[in-house]
């Protein structure tokens, strides 16, 4: 079914495997920062990785 719709199975499988773990770690980071989203852009490395992710998503 995924191949008929044009989806590659490897990224979908990665999403199913890594998605819950990513969500759990995101929640933990927000709890440690008391819900402040600025914690994700305070450090230059995390800010640049977030910017790259936004560019990749917007280009898709």
N, C-alpha and C positions, 0 to 999 in steps of 0.2 A: 504494500500500500504506500509506504514512504517513497519508494523508487518511482511509482506511478506519478506521485505528486511532485517529484523532482527533489526530494530531500535525500541527502546522503546519510546513511545509517550511523556512521562513526560519530559525527557531532551530536546527533540525537542521543546516542548511547552515553557520550560524555556528559551531556546535560542531565540525564537521568542519574548518573552516578555521582557527579560532582555538585549538582544543584542543591540537594539537602545539606551537604556539608558547608557549602558557601553561604547558604541562608543562615545556618546555625552560627557560623563565625561572624557574620554581619550583625546578627542580633547581639552576640556577646560584645562586640566592639561598641555598639550603640549603648549597651548597658553600662560598660565601663566609662563611656564618655558622657553619661547622663543624658543621652538622647541628642547630643550636639553633633550635627553633621559636619561641622568645620574640622573635626578631628581627621577627616579623610583628606583634607587639603592643606593641613598645617605643615607637613613635611614635604620637601621638594620631590622626593622619590614617589610617594603615594600620589601627590598632585599630578605629576607627569604621567604616571600609569593610568590614572583616572581620565586625564585628558586624551591619552591615546585610545582608551576604550571608547570614549564618547565619539571620537573621530571615526573609529572603525564602525561603530553602530550607525552613525549618520551617513557614512558612505555606502552602506549596504542597501 
